[in-house]
């Protein structure tokens, strides 16, 4: 029955979107076949059990790749997630556990990951076929190059040891209402926070169209030529406006002694840096979620898909209290931020989920009440 399949597919897609943020959803279809109603409660844990065979196969593939490469799990520092799997908590948790709690990075685009892998493979094939592969210091990036991101964290674009010439890109999004420009600060160094690294220069991408937070995409691009000349640029993906900055190798050059000292300092401070970055990232995540909830409630109310009620008022009050608490506690500890985040989801998620279902019952498509 094609009609029944369509109805069931739509209900499953609704549940999938809800599961991505709340951990609990219901697949509900009235009169699916022969007047029979279908209702099934699904949790993230249940979905993980249903897909346990697929997850196990994924981990087995990872082990096979590592055996082929001749490396063990303990030698892996970071894991890059790209594509739809970045939103599946069961798979993310399984991989994190498999690698003993190693970092998972979800900000790399699929195209970027494929391009990087192809470049590595090409270099390996060139080496095995007798081609010349440069490994000397003169054609390697001596210190990591990156930009300042939220909370003063350094977002690395060209890691230390990258072969030259090098080309890397990173997608950013606007953070505040009607943002008209983005300040790009370029840094060099091995520490996780920009305050501990060297700023090479800065420029402003201005004149970009005004938009809501997250709507406008900006691509930052780093190009380093064989002589170490760095060209940093940023381009608005919508209007095509771009700005750039050129930094000569001499401006960022360090002697071997200086490079070794900075690398050693980064290793010695890695634990403290990671702890501080975790605190900053949790703060940013909590603030962004509060702003998203307020924006969604406003948009859906104006569109007439939800009305004023106790549920909406409760969410608004909780979000405003959370944002005010963040303003008054700029150095809040990671544990306190985590408790606030858990409280926000504990109260807001059921209410938002209920409003989403009520909107559906009135003939509306599922609104953006659920991310």
Secondary structure, 3 states (H helix, E strand, C coil): CHHHHHHHHHHHHHHHHHHHHHCEEEEEEEEEECCEEEEEEEEHHHHHHHCHHHHHHHHHHHHHHHHHHCCCHHHCCEEECCCHHHHCHHHHHHHHHHCCCCEEECCCCHHHHHHHHHHHHHHHHHHHCCCCCCCCHHHECCCCEEEECHHHEEEEEECCCCECCEEEEEEEECCCCCCCEEEEEEEECCCCEHHHCEEEEEEEEECCCCCCCCCCEEEEEEEECCCCCEEEEEEECCCCCEEEEEECHHHHCCCHHHHHHHHHHHHHCHHHHHHHHHHHHHHHHHHHHHHHHHHHHHHHHHCCCCCCCHHHHHHHHHHHHHHHHHHHCCCCCHHHHHHHHHHHHHHHHHHHHHHHHHHHHCCCCCCCCCC
